[in-house]
Amino acid sequence: MPNVIFAFVKGEAHVRNRKPAAPIHPKTKSLYRHIGRAVRDAREALELTQEELASQVGVARTSITNLEKGKQHFPLHHLLSVAEALHVDLLSFIPSSSELESTVIPLLVRRNVLVQGGPRTNRVVAELLR
């Protein structure tokens, strides 16, 4: 039973169906990596440590580390706090479509998604870039 969860509530077993998690789209990973780099660059320009920024924003240092690596998807209100702490506009963290697409193709190549450039591969890449 691959998509079933067993939960025990007050000593009784309950069975729940769960849909498998959707895979993360390559554009999503690229987006968060870009945001992380922008945060890191702004923090370093102010010569702040991750600990200092975390203290100003009200999160753990590890959250800032993960944000800068693109591993943690901060809610918008936290990103706004980060932008305010770094004295930058929130939109400066968000890449343009062309910036985002220019980082997606190398990511796909590194992950061996682009094995050969046939019509099927081109369709797969086109789907991934939507």
Summary of the structure (lengths in Angstrom):
residues: 130
radius of gyration: 19.6
end to end distance: 32.8
largest distance: 56.4
contacts: 305
relative contact order: 0.13
helix: 58%
strand: 9%
